[in-house]
Amino acid sequence: MKITPKTTLIKILARGLRYLPLPEFVGQQVMIQSVDTVADDIRCALSGIFPEECNLLTEAGILEGMMAKYNFLDLTFSAPPYLLESQYQSGISLLKDLGFIRKPSEVEEDDDDFEGFNEGFIMNLLTDIAKDLSKNITVLRLFLTTEPPPQEEINWEIDLPPEYLPRLFIIKDACIANAGSVWFHQYFYL
């Protein structure tokens, strides 16, 4: 196998990335009362399984935009490192599961048109994850969805309507990892 900057990064990530799925969180319902109470609402709904030491890192403005534009919450909490000391996943299979590397047979035909762009983009993404690993962080990630409110027309504004909250959200995915961008391919949005 030829050693390239990409294969070097993949080896670093395969050895260094740690990922612990939290299936006990999936399907849990959380009533979000307000943008300001998101962390407390989650702690209350998940009492007994949510680590007290975790603090919400996602900014209020970002939360509001996610809810207004997409009807979901993609949350990052700081987490103590001991939560990721055992039972975690790592290696090439994890990178494949998270969508960071693909077999040639999985590459779509349309990808050929953007091969140079994709290669540069992938290298930047892999480099960003490697930078996350060098920060020696541990994060708890939650992805929650909700039903969109009935609307007569598309809301192109990112302002959250006052009647939007309180609203019931359901946790669709949860994990602890040592890189904040582990879900880049799982839940890509702008």
Contacts in CASP RR format, 6 or more apart in sequence:
PFRMAT RR
TARGET T0000
AUTHOR 0000-0000-0000
METHOD contacts of the structure
MODEL  1
MKITPKTTLIKILARGLRYLPLPEFVGQQVMIQSVDTVADDIRCALSGIF
PEECNLLTEAGILEGMMAKYNFLDLTFSAPPYLLESQYQSGISLLKDLGF
IRKPSEVEEDDDDFEGFNEGFIMNLLTDIAKDLSKNITVLRLFLTTEPPP
QEEINWEIDLPPEYLPRLFIIKDACIANAGSVWFHQYFYL
1 7 0 8 1.000
5 123 0 8 1.000
6 119 0 8 1.000
6 122 0 8 1.000
6 123 0 8 1.000
6 126 0 8 1.000
9 123 0 8 1.000
9 126 0 8 1.000
9 127 0 8 1.000
9 130 0 8 1.000
10 92 0 8 1.000
10 95 0 8 1.000
10 100 0 8 1.000
10 101 0 8 1.000
10 126 0 8 1.000
12 130 0 8 1.000
12 133 0 8 1.000
13 91 0 8 1.000
13 95 0 8 1.000
13 100 0 8 1.000
13 126 0 8 1.000
13 129 0 8 1.000
13 130 0 8 1.000
13 133 0 8 1.000
14 90 0 8 1.000
14 91 0 8 1.000
14 92 0 8 1.000
14 94 0 8 1.000
14 95 0 8 1.000
15 90 0 8 1.000
15 91 0 8 1.000
16 90 0 8 1.000
16 133 0 8 1.000
16 178 0 8 1.000
17 90 0 8 1.000
17 91 0 8 1.000
17 94 0 8 1.000
17 95 0 8 1.000
17 129 0 8 1.000
17 133 0 8 1.000
17 177 0 8 1.000
17 178 0 8 1.000
17 179 0 8 1.000
17 182 0 8 1.000
18 84 0 8 1.000
18 88 0 8 1.000
18 89 0 8 1.000
18 90 0 8 1.000
18 177 0 8 1.000
18 178 0 8 1.000
19 88 0 8 1.000
19 89 0 8 1.000
19 90 0 8 1.000
19 94 0 8 1.000
19 98 0 8 1.000
19 175 0 8 1.000
19 176 0 8 1.000
19 177 0 8 1.000
19 182 0 8 1.000
20 83 0 8 1.000
20 84 0 8 1.000
20 87 0 8 1.000
20 88 0 8 1.000
20 89 0 8 1.000
20 175 0 8 1.000
20 176 0 8 1.000
20 177 0 8 1.000
21 89 0 8 1.000
21 174 0 8 1.000
21 175 0 8 1.000
22 140 0 8 1.000
22 174 0 8 1.000
22 175 0 8 1.000
22 176 0 8 1.000
23 174 0 8 1.000
24 49 0 8 1.000
25 46 0 8 1.000
25 49 0 8 1.000
25 142 0 8 1.000
25 171 0 8 1.000
25 174 0 8 1.000
26 171 0 8 1.000
26 172 0 8 1.000
26 173 0 8 1.000
26 174 0 8 1.000
27 170 0 8 1.000
27 171 0 8 1.000
27 172 0 8 1.000
28 45 0 8 1.000
28 46 0 8 1.000
28 170 0 8 1.000
28 171 0 8 1.000
29 45 0 8 1.000
29 168 0 8 1.000
29 169 0 8 1.000
29 170 0 8 1.000
29 171 0 8 1.000
30 41 0 8 1.000
30 42 0 8 1.000
30 45 0 8 1.000
30 46 0 8 1.000
30 144 0 8 1.000
30 168 0 8 1.000
30 169 0 8 1.000
30 170 0 8 1.000
30 171 0 8 1.000
31 41 0 8 1.000
31 45 0 8 1.000
31 166 0 8 1.000
31 167 0 8 1.000
31 168 0 8 1.000
31 169 0 8 1.000
32 38 0 8 1.000
32 41 0 8 1.000
32 73 0 8 1.000
32 165 0 8 1.000
32 166 0 8 1.000
32 167 0 8 1.000
32 168 0 8 1.000
32 169 0 8 1.000
33 41 0 8 1.000
33 165 0 8 1.000
33 166 0 8 1.000
34 165 0 8 1.000
34 166 0 8 1.000
35 60 0 8 1.000
35 61 0 8 1.000
35 63 0 8 1.000
35 64 0 8 1.000
35 67 0 8 1.000
35 160 0 8 1.000
35 165 0 8 1.000
36 60 0 8 1.000
38 56 0 8 1.000
38 63 0 8 1.000
38 73 0 8 1.000
38 75 0 8 1.000
39 55 0 8 1.000
39 56 0 8 1.000
39 77 0 8 1.000
42 50 0 8 1.000
42 75 0 8 1.000
42 142 0 8 1.000
43 50 0 8 1.000
43 52 0 8 1.000
51 79 0 8 1.000
51 80 0 8 1.000
51 83 0 8 1.000
51 140 0 8 1.000
53 79 0 8 1.000
53 80 0 8 1.000
54 77 0 8 1.000
54 78 0 8 1.000
54 79 0 8 1.000
54 80 0 8 1.000
54 140 0 8 1.000
55 77 0 8 1.000
55 78 0 8 1.000
56 75 0 8 1.000
56 76 0 8 1.000
56 77 0 8 1.000
57 76 0 8 1.000
57 77 0 8 1.000
57 78 0 8 1.000
57 139 0 8 1.000
58 73 0 8 1.000
58 74 0 8 1.000
58 75 0 8 1.000
58 76 0 8 1.000
63 73 0 8 1.000
63 75 0 8 1.000
64 158 0 8 1.000
64 159 0 8 1.000
64 160 0 8 1.000
65 158 0 8 1.000
65 160 0 8 1.000
66 72 0 8 1.000
66 73 0 8 1.000
66 74 0 8 1.000
67 73 0 8 1.000
67 146 0 8 1.000
67 160 0 8 1.000
67 164 0 8 1.000
67 165 0 8 1.000
67 167 0 8 1.000
68 155 0 8 1.000
68 157 0 8 1.000
68 158 0 8 1.000
68 159 0 8 1.000
68 160 0 8 1.000
68 161 0 8 1.000
68 164 0 8 1.000
69 158 0 8 1.000
70 189 0 8 1.000
71 145 0 8 1.000
71 146 0 8 1.000
71 147 0 8 1.000
71 148 0 8 1.000
72 143 0 8 1.000
72 144 0 8 1.000
72 145 0 8 1.000
72 146 0 8 1.000
72 169 0 8 1.000
72 187 0 8 1.000
73 142 0 8 1.000
73 143 0 8 1.000
73 144 0 8 1.000
73 169 0 8 1.000
74 141 0 8 1.000
74 142 0 8 1.000
74 143 0 8 1.000
74 183 0 8 1.000
74 187 0 8 1.000
74 189 0 8 1.000
75 141 0 8 1.000
75 142 0 8 1.000
75 143 0 8 1.000
75 144 0 8 1.000
76 139 0 8 1.000
76 140 0 8 1.000
76 141 0 8 1.000
76 180 0 8 1.000
77 139 0 8 1.000
77 140 0 8 1.000
77 141 0 8 1.000
77 142 0 8 1.000
78 137 0 8 1.000
78 138 0 8 1.000
78 139 0 8 1.000
78 140 0 8 1.000
79 138 0 8 1.000
79 139 0 8 1.000
79 140 0 8 1.000
79 176 0 8 1.000
80 138 0 8 1.000
81 136 0 8 1.000
81 138 0 8 1.000
83 138 0 8 1.000
83 140 0 8 1.000
83 176 0 8 1.000
84 138 0 8 1.000
84 176 0 8 1.000
84 177 0 8 1.000
84 178 0 8 1.000
88 176 0 8 1.000
89 97 0 8 1.000
92 101 0 8 1.000
95 101 0 8 1.000
96 102 0 8 1.000
96 103 0 8 1.000
98 182 0 8 1.000
98 183 0 8 1.000
98 185 0 8 1.000
98 186 0 8 1.000
99 185 0 8 1.000
99 186 0 8 1.000
100 122 0 8 1.000
100 125 0 8 1.000
100 126 0 8 1.000
100 129 0 8 1.000
100 184 0 8 1.000
100 185 0 8 1.000
111 118 0 8 1.000
125 181 0 8 1.000
125 184 0 8 1.000
128 181 0 8 1.000
129 179 0 8 1.000
129 181 0 8 1.000
129 182 0 8 1.000
132 178 0 8 1.000
132 179 0 8 1.000
132 180 0 8 1.000
132 181 0 8 1.000
133 178 0 8 1.000
133 179 0 8 1.000
136 178 0 8 1.000
137 178 0 8 1.000
137 179 0 8 1.000
137 180 0 8 1.000
138 176 0 8 1.000
138 177 0 8 1.000
138 178 0 8 1.000
139 176 0 8 1.000
139 177 0 8 1.000
139 178 0 8 1.000
139 179 0 8 1.000
139 180 0 8 1.000
140 174 0 8 1.000
140 175 0 8 1.000
140 176 0 8 1.000
141 173 0 8 1.000
141 174 0 8 1.000
141 175 0 8 1.000
141 176 0 8 1.000
141 177 0 8 1.000
141 180 0 8 1.000
141 182 0 8 1.000
141 183 0 8 1.000
142 171 0 8 1.000
142 173 0 8 1.000
142 174 0 8 1.000
143 171 0 8 1.000
143 172 0 8 1.000
143 173 0 8 1.000
143 174 0 8 1.000
143 183 0 8 1.000
143 186 0 8 1.000
143 187 0 8 1.000
144 169 0 8 1.000
144 170 0 8 1.000
144 171 0 8 1.000
144 172 0 8 1.000
145 169 0 8 1.000
145 170 0 8 1.000
145 172 0 8 1.000
146 167 0 8 1.000
146 168 0 8 1.000
146 169 0 8 1.000
146 170 0 8 1.000
149 161 0 8 1.000
149 163 0 8 1.000
149 164 0 8 1.000
149 167 0 8 1.000
155 161 0 8 1.000
173 183 0 8 1.000
173 186 0 8 1.000
173 187 0 8 1.000
175 182 0 8 1.000
175 183 0 8 1.000
END
